[in-house]
Amino acid sequence: MSANTRLCQPLCDCGSGETRYPLKDGYDIFLTYACDHCRKQKLGRYRPDILERYDTDEQIEDDY
């Protein structure tokens, strides 16, 4: 990453000075921003299974 590109990227709020990136669940839904320094800590707030996409047979809505 060039110095010019890095200046345009927002820095992570953890204080590391690293560039942040979005963390998303298994269905590509935004969770939070993180960097390599704090990724593990921020993902620790969520259940590990939400990071994976899964199939289910359960009915979500009643059929009318």
C-alpha positions in Angstrom: 0.0 0.0 0.0 1.5 3.4 -1.0 1.8 6.2 1.5 -0.8 8.2 -0.5 -3.4 5.4 -0.4 -2.8 4.9 3.4 -3.5 8.6 4.1 -7.0 8.2 2.5 -7.9 5.2 4.6 -9.5 5.8 8.0 -7.4 4.6 11.0 -8.8 2.1 13.5 -10.2 3.5 16.7 -8.2 1.0 18.9 -5.3 3.4 18.8 -2.9 1.1 16.9 -2.5 3.6 14.0 -3.4 0.8 11.5 -5.9 1.1 8.7 -9.3 -0.2 9.7 -11.5 -2.5 7.6 -15.1 -3.8 8.0 -15.8 -7.1 9.7 -18.9 -8.9 8.5 -20.8 -12.0 9.5 -21.3 -15.1 7.4 -24.1 -13.4 5.5 -22.1 -10.3 4.7 -23.8 -8.2 7.3 -21.6 -5.5 8.8 -20.5 -6.1 12.4 -17.8 -3.5 13.2 -14.5 -2.0 12.0 -11.2 -3.5 13.1 -7.5 -3.7 12.1 -5.1 -6.7 12.3 -4.1 -5.5 15.8 -7.6 -5.6 17.4 -9.5 -8.0 15.1 -9.5 -10.9 17.6 -10.6 -8.7 20.5 -13.5 -7.2 18.5 -14.7 -10.5 17.1 -14.7 -11.9 20.7 -17.9 -9.8 21.3 -19.8 -12.1 18.9 -20.6 -15.8 18.9 -18.2 -17.7 16.6 -21.0 -19.3 14.7 -22.3 -16.1 13.2 -19.1 -15.8 11.2 -20.1 -18.8 9.2 -22.9 -19.2 6.7 -25.2 -22.1 7.4 -28.2 -23.9 5.9 -31.3 -24.6 8.0 -34.5 -26.6 7.5 -36.4 -24.6 10.1 -39.4 -22.6 8.9 -39.0 -18.9 9.6 -42.4 -17.6 8.6 -45.8 -19.4 8.6 -47.1 -20.4 5.2 -50.5 -18.8 4.4 
